Amino acid sequence: MTLINLAFKSIINRKASVLLTLFTIAISVMLLLSIERVRQEAKQSFSNTISGTDLIVGARTGDIQLLLSSVFRIGHANNGLSWQSYEYIKAQKGVAWTIPISLGDSHKGFSVLGSDDNYFRHYRYGSKQTLQFEHGRPYHNAQEVVIGSEVAKQLHYYLGQEIVVAHGMGNTSFHHHDDNPLVIVGILEPTGTPVDKTLHVPLKAIELMHGPKHSTQHIAGRKDSSEDHDHDHDHDHDHDHDHDHDHQSQNLENLNSQPGDLIGQPKQITAFLMGFESPFYTLQIRRNINIYKPEALSAIMPGVTLRELWGMLDIIEKILLLFSGVVVLISLLGMLTTLLSSLNQRRRELAILRSVGARPRHIFALMTSEAVLITALGCMLGVALFYSLIIIGKGVLQAQFGISITISMLSSYELLLLGVIMVSGTFIGAIPAIRAYFYSLNDGMSIKV
């Protein structure tokens, strides 16, 4: 215990150089843990986005591009597939369910997805978890919209509120469908997937918004918005609490509307998801779709395509880990440089310790303990910085990349990385300790010119 106290006081005595070394180690530990956590959580987030879906079918394109555009809302599908082809494939033997998907619209940077009631019945995420409603219910007709939890949270939306979607993905909007405002009837529970950042509407609503007479055709059962309000069609700007309450009360009657036509007569869709009665049908129907003559289509298996994606990104993962490992090594070498440079200045100190009875092994243990203390303190500070960075960057990763980062205890692998750093720091500290071991009393006390 006396040796540890002596090592700690020695570190305090050289606080300027030690603090610089400590901070360097902490930054390298933070970087290494952050890269590892984001890498693991990215894989987990992508894997949890879709579950229980046997095939994803879309126009002929790359497998990864089809997966990213249809499920993760990353990129854009080059073409759509005809509704006739969808109906034909849907009617094949062994098909248990299908979920049509139509993309291409957005609302304040959030994707708008058109589908039918099968979306809420059969879509699965995580460990085959179903979509649950935090408030409200599924849409019943073409004037209603169901929003994800992140949409409601970031835009402060509520049930009964009217919104207007626009043509174009992301923040790029080409045309606002002001003539077909939609009423929010449901808010989904958080899923940690792109569903949270999506507005869900019936296919019929997509058809009405993009039909040739969309500028004059209004959804049945609605009054013209110009008759009710003489204001800007962007209904989703901030209101005071009283106005919100009144506006919500006026639209709550729409929440109890009777089920109507959700599909209409679409000409094409972006893609569709498929589930089969038995895994036996998966490969058979996938082969038939890929050689489908009336239209060039692609059918992918989500799990297989995800593994292909990770295989492509494997080299990037290795480069990132190598980069963070090099940063850790540089920080440890910096500690070695600091200890070696201070060693010559400490010869008299070490000689005095020898003169009062310290043996060479005590000197060795003292120098090694200092390295271990510096490395341990650097790791602890690095872990603290790591959690701070995760807390600060969690929202950005979720909003920009759809990666949900969980604030949890360090995993066994992350603890192993810290253990490797501690062992490396101990070995690095042993180098100046070995040199100090061989310093003699006369070497330390003699005056050199």
Long-range contacts (C-beta under 8 A, 24 or more apart in sequence): 3-362, 3-365, 3-366, 3-369, 4-369, 4-373, 6-366, 7-366, 7-369, 7-370, 7-373, 8-373, 10-366, 10-370, 11-370, 11-373, 11-374, 14-342, 17-338, 17-342, 18-338, 18-374, 20-338, 21-331, 21-334, 21-335, 21-338, 21-374, 21-378, 22-374, 22-377, 22-378, 22-381, 23-378, 23-381, 24-330, 24-331, 24-334, 24-335, 24-378, 25-328, 25-331, 25-332, 25-335, 25-374, 25-375, 25-378, 25-379, 25-381, 25-382, 25-421, 25-425, 26-378, 26-379, 26-381, 26-382, 26-384, 26-385, 27-327, 27-331, 27-382, 27-385, 28-324, 28-327, 28-328, 28-330, 28-331, 28-382, 29-328, 29-378, 29-379, 29-381, 29-382, 29-383, 29-385, 29-386, 29-418, 29-421, 30-382, 30-383, 30-385, 30-386, 30-389, 31-324, 31-327, 32-321, 32-324, 32-325, 32-327, 32-328, 32-417, 32-421, 33-382, 33-383, 33-386, 33-410, 33-414, 33-417, 34-386, 34-389, 34-390, 35-320, 35-321, 35-323, 35-324, 36-321, 36-324, 36-413, 36-414, 36-417, 37-386, 37-390, 37-405, 37-414, 38-397, 38-403, 38-405, 39-317, 39-320, 39-321, 40-411, 41-403, 41-404, 41-405, 41-406, 42-401, 42-403, 43-310, 45-192, 45-193, 45-402, 45-403, 45-404, 46-72, 46-306, 46-309, 47-306, 48-125, 48-126, 48-192, 48-193, 49-125, 49-193, 49-194, 49-195, 49-402, 50-123, 50-124, 50-125, 50-193, 50-273, 50-302, 51-124, 51-125, 51-126, 51-127, 51-128, 51-129, 52-122, 52-124, 52-128, 52-275, 53-124, 53-273, 53-274, 53-275, 53-302, 54-274, 54-275, 54-276, 54-279, 54-282, 54-301, 55-273, 55-274, 55-276, 55-282, 55-285, 55-286, 55-289, 55-299, 55-300, 55-301, 56-271, 56-272, 56-273, 56-274, 56-299, 56-300, 56-302, 57-81, 57-86, 57-89, 57-271, 57-272, 57-273, 57-274, 57-289, 57-297, 57-298, 57-299, 57-300, 58-270, 58-271, 58-272, 58-297, 58-298, 59-271, 59-295, 59-296, 59-297, 59-298, 60-296, 60-297, 60-298, 61-298, 63-298, 63-300, 63-305, 63-308, 64-305, 64-308, 64-309, 64-312, 66-271, 66-298, 66-300, 66-305, 67-300, 67-302, 67-305, 67-306, 67-309, 69-103, 69-270, 69-271, 70-101, 70-103, 70-270, 70-271, 71-194, 71-302, 72-194, 72-402, 73-103, 73-111, 73-169, 73-194, 73-197, 73-198, 73-402, 74-402, 76-103, 76-169, 77-103, 77-270, 77-271, 80-268, 80-269, 80-270, 81-268, 81-269, 81-270, 81-271, 81-272, 81-295, 81-297, 82-267, 82-268, 82-295, 83-265, 83-266, 83-267, 83-268, 83-269, 84-294, 85-292, 85-294, 85-295, 85-297, 86-269, 86-272, 89-274, 89-285, 89-289, 89-292, 90-272, 92-285, 92-288, 93-281, 94-276, 94-277, 94-278, 94-280, 94-281, 94-284, 94-285, 95-274, 95-275, 95-276, 95-277, 95-281, 95-285, 96-275, 96-276, 96-277, 97-121, 97-122, 97-274, 97-275, 98-272, 98-273, 98-274, 98-275, 99-123, 99-272, 99-273, 100-203, 100-263, 100-266, 100-269, 100-272, 101-269, 101-270, 101-271, 101-272, 101-273, 102-203, 102-206, 102-266, 102-269, 102-270, 103-169, 103-270, 104-167, 104-168, 104-169, 104-206, 104-270, 105-165, 105-166, 105-167, 105-168, 105-169, 105-177, 105-206, 105-209, 106-165, 106-166, 106-167, 106-168, 106-169, 106-170, 106-171, 106-172, 106-173, 107-151, 107-163, 107-164, 107-165, 107-166, 107-199, 108-155, 108-171, 108-236, 109-170, 109-171, 110-148, 110-150, 110-151, 110-155, 110-197, 110-198, 110-199, 111-169, 111-170, 111-194, 111-197, 111-198, 111-199, 112-165, 112-198, 112-199, 112-200, 112-201, 113-198, 113-199, 113-200, 113-201, 114-200, 114-201, 114-202, 114-203, 114-205, 114-206, 114-269, 115-200, 115-202, 115-203, 116-202, 116-203, 116-262, 116-263, 117-262, 119-200, 120-146, 122-273, 122-275, 123-195, 123-273, 125-191, 125-193, 125-195, 126-191, 126-192, 126-193, 129-191, 131-188, 131-189, 131-191, 131-195, 132-188, 132-189, 133-186, 133-187, 133-188, 133-189, 134-187, 134-188, 134-189, 134-190, 135-159, 135-186, 135-187, 136-184, 136-185, 136-186, 136-187, 136-255, 137-185, 137-186, 137-255, 138-185, 138-186, 139-185, 139-186, 139-200, 139-201, 139-202, 139-262, 140-185, 140-257, 140-258, 140-259, 140-260, 140-262, 141-202, 141-204, 141-219, 141-221, 141-257, 141-258, 141-259, 141-260, 141-261, 141-262, 142-201, 142-202, 142-204, 142-205, 142-207, 142-208, 142-219, 142-260, 142-261, 142-262, 142-264, 143-180, 143-182, 143-183, 143-205, 143-219, 143-221, 143-222, 143-254, 143-257, 144-182, 144-183, 144-184, 144-185, 144-186, 144-201, 144-202, 144-205, 144-254, 144-257, 145-182, 145-183, 145-184, 145-185, 145-199, 145-200, 145-201, 145-205, 146-184, 146-185, 146-186, 146-187, 146-188, 146-199, 146-200, 146-201, 147-184, 147-186, 147-187, 147-188, 147-198, 147-199, 147-200, 148-187, 148-188, 148-191, 148-195, 148-196, 148-197, 148-198, 148-199, 148-200, 149-187, 149-188, 149-189, 149-190, 149-191, 149-196, 150-190, 150-196, 150-197, 150-398, 150-399, 151-196, 151-197, 151-198, 151-199, 152-187, 154-399, 155-236, 156-238, 157-184, 157-187, 157-236, 158-184, 158-244, 158-248, 159-184, 159-185, 159-186, 159-187, 159-248, 159-252, 159-255, 160-184, 160-185, 160-247, 160-248, 160-249, 160-250, 160-251, 160-252, 160-254, 160-255, 161-235, 161-236, 161-244, 161-247, 161-248, 161-251, 162-225, 162-235, 162-247, 162-251, 163-199, 163-235, 163-236, 164-233, 164-234, 164-235, 164-236, 165-199, 165-201, 165-209, 167-209, 167-210, 176-233, 176-234, 177-209, 177-214, 178-225, 178-233, 179-214, 179-215, 179-216, 179-217, 179-218, 179-225, 180-205, 180-208, 180-209, 180-214, 180-218, 180-219, 181-225, 181-233, 181-235, 183-251, 183-254, 183-255, 185-254, 185-255, 192-404, 193-402, 193-404, 194-402, 197-399, 197-402, 202-261, 202-262, 202-263, 202-264, 203-262, 203-263, 203-264, 203-266, 203-269, 204-260, 204-261, 204-262, 204-263, 204-264, 206-266, 207-264, 207-265, 207-266, 208-264, 221-257, 274-299, 328-421, 328-424, 329-424, 331-378, 332-375, 332-421, 332-424, 332-425, 332-428, 333-428, 335-371, 335-374, 335-375, 335-425, 335-428, 335-429, 336-428, 336-429, 336-431, 336-432, 339-367, 339-370, 339-371, 339-429, 339-431, 339-432, 340-431, 340-432, 340-435, 343-432, 343-435, 343-436, 346-436, 347-439, 347-443, 347-444, 348-444, 348-445, 349-444, 350-436, 350-439, 350-444, 351-439, 351-441, 351-443, 351-444, 351-445, 352-444, 354-439, 354-441, 354-444, 355-441, 355-445, 360-437, 360-438, 361-437, 363-433, 363-436, 363-437, 363-439, 364-433, 364-434, 364-436, 364-437, 365-433, 366-433, 366-436, 367-429, 367-432, 367-433, 367-436, 368-426, 368-429, 368-430, 368-433, 370-429, 371-425, 371-426, 371-428, 371-429, 371-430, 371-432, 371-433, 372-422, 372-425, 372-426, 372-429, 374-425, 374-429, 375-421, 375-422, 375-424, 375-425, 375-426, 375-428, 375-429, 376-422, 376-425, 378-425, 379-418, 379-421, 379-422, 383-410, 383-418
